[in-house]
């Protein structure tokens, strides 16, 4: 697992796992991402540098996004719903299909 991603906890739902996009610059994640949760205090607004929407593929090199958004501030506690194939930013929990 890459240094900029940390496994947060193992869920009782074995079909999903949670990874944290840390505060390091350039945190990126690819796969079958269901949703993102913005972390932080009430007034925090983490920045997602890039979100590529569309169902994740194996291998990742076959992924073609259906739409892309860049540099979006997300209020803490807010979910961004997928499916997403790639994301980059920091201060988010990513919920992935196994």
Order of alpha helices (4+ residues) and beta strands (2+ residues): beta-beta-beta-beta-beta-beta-beta
